[in-house]
Amino acid sequence: MLNDVKTVLRRSPATLLQDAVGAVALIVMLMASLHLPSLV
């Protein structure tokens, strides 16, 4: 399994970075939407 992870990281580091940025964006939107009712 560790070899599989290394292979994925070597093949597509740019895609992995894009996926990480997308995941962070989803978390930020989730947190903002959960706090929105308390702001209104």
C-alpha distances in whole Angstrom, upper triangle without the diagonal:
4,5,5,6,9,10,11,13,14,15,17,18,21,20,17,20,22,20,20,24,24,23,25,28,27,27,30,32,31,33,36,36,36,39,41,43,44,45,48
4,5,5,6,9,10,11,12,14,16,16,20,19,16,19,21,20,19,23,24,22,24,27,27,27,30,32,31,32,35,36,36,38,41,43,44,45,47
4,5,5,6,9,10,11,12,14,15,19,18,16,19,22,20,20,24,25,24,26,29,29,29,32,34,33,35,37,38,39,41,43,46,46,47,50
4,5,5,6,9,10,11,12,14,17,16,14,17,19,18,18,22,22,21,24,26,26,27,30,31,31,32,35,36,36,39,41,43,44,45,47
4,5,5,6,9,10,11,11,15,14,11,14,17,15,15,19,20,18,21,23,23,24,26,28,28,29,32,33,33,36,38,40,41,42,44
4,5,5,6,9,10,10,14,14,12,15,17,16,17,20,21,21,22,25,26,26,28,30,31,32,34,36,36,38,40,43,44,44,46
4,5,5,6,9,10,14,13,12,15,17,17,17,21,22,21,23,26,26,27,30,31,32,33,35,37,37,39,41,44,45,45,48
4,5,5,6,8,11,10,9,12,14,13,14,17,18,18,20,22,23,24,26,28,28,30,32,33,34,36,38,40,42,42,44
4,6,6,5,9,9,7,10,13,12,13,16,17,17,19,21,22,23,25,27,27,29,31,32,33,35,37,40,41,41,43
4,6,6,10,11,10,12,15,15,16,18,20,20,22,24,25,26,28,30,31,32,34,36,37,38,40,43,44,44,46
4,6,9,9,10,12,14,14,16,18,19,20,22,24,25,26,28,29,30,32,34,35,36,38,40,43,44,44,46
4,5,5,6,9,10,11,12,14,15,17,19,20,21,23,25,26,27,29,30,32,33,35,36,39,41,40,42
4,5,5,6,9,10,11,12,14,15,17,18,20,21,23,24,26,27,29,30,32,33,35,38,39,38,41
4,5,5,6,9,10,11,12,14,15,17,18,20,21,23,24,26,27,29,30,32,33,36,37,37,39
4,5,5,6,9,10,10,12,14,15,16,18,20,21,22,24,26,27,29,30,31,35,36,36,37
4,5,5,6,9,10,11,12,14,15,17,18,20,21,23,24,26,27,29,30,33,34,34,36
4,5,5,6,9,10,11,12,14,15,17,18,20,21,23,24,26,27,28,32,33,32,35
4,5,5,6,9,10,10,12,14,15,16,18,20,21,22,24,26,27,30,31,31,33
4,5,5,6,9,10,11,12,14,15,16,18,20,21,23,25,26,29,30,30,32
4,5,5,6,9,10,11,12,14,15,17,18,20,21,23,24,27,28,28,31
4,5,5,6,9,10,11,12,14,15,16,18,20,21,22,26,27,26,28
4,5,5,6,9,10,11,12,14,15,16,18,20,21,24,26,25,27
4,5,5,6,9,10,11,12,14,15,17,19,20,23,24,24,26
4,5,5,6,9,10,11,12,14,15,17,18,21,22,22,24
4,5,5,6,9,10,11,12,14,15,16,20,21,20,22
4,5,5,6,9,10,10,12,14,15,18,20,20,22
4,5,5,6,9,10,11,12,14,17,18,18,21
4,5,5,6,9,10,11,12,15,16,16,18
4,5,5,6,9,10,10,14,15,15,17
4,5,5,6,9,10,12,14,15,16
4,5,5,6,9,11,12,13,15
4,5,5,6,9,10,10,12
4,5,5,8,10,10,11
4,6,7,8,10,12
4,6,6,7,9
4,5,5,7
4,5,5
4,6
4
